[in-house]
Amino acid sequence: MKIILLTIILLISIVTFSQEKIIGKYCSVPIGESDVTCIDFKEKNRFAYVVSGCLGISTTGRGKFELKDEKLNLIFDKAEQVSKNEIKITEFKVKSEKEVKFEFKVRDENGIEIPANILRTSYRKHFFFDELNKVFIVDKNSPKANYRIEFIGYETVELEVDNNTDKIIEVNLFPSQEKVISDKEITLKWIKVNETEFKTGTNF
């Protein structure tokens, strides 16, 4: 019993004193117009991670950290990236025996039409694209194809469409959200500059 108790105490001591203690918000030293990374170290070795630049916040994440011998290990929680984009596909009976017609209508979050780019990213044969009217004419019953809808400053939409019916594809795009780092581990060299700033070396 004494041996077990001593072993538990020893293990607890190793865990308690094997890493440096740090609490508070630290931000990287910006170089020119580069992005700034801020890590808010919290109780129980939790952290909040934010990368921001001239366009606002670009990346976020949360998790647990370990800091020892100028090595910072960030273990990010698993998190879901939820898109706000809305897609509605209305199908119609095919009028042609040989072709199907896809009409794209792309709007912003306020319902205002925007000149988004629409790209067919797979099976790039047997179709015609009327770019002005955002209409694809595709061979009927040809293989399914993937499409990408993008507009600067907004989230990108990827979707797969079959070629069996005529369709009106309505997409509401929302402004780009920050990327959420999920289920990932990053190890950095940690160099403290002062009480509120740090700089990092090459990733380990």
Beta strands, then each sheet from edge to edge (+ up, - down):
strand 1: 24-28
strand 2: 36-41
strand 3: 46-53
strand 4: 56-68
strand 5: 71-76
strand 6: 86-92
strand 7: 99-107
strand 8: 117-120
strand 9: 127-130
strand 10: 135-139
strand 11: 145-150
strand 12: 157-161
strand 13: 166-172
strand 14: 179-180
strand 15: 185-192
strand 16: 197-200
sheet 1: 14+ 4+ 3- 2+ 1- 16- 15+ 5-
sheet 2: 6+ 13- 7- 10+ 9-
sheet 3: 8+ 11- 12+
end
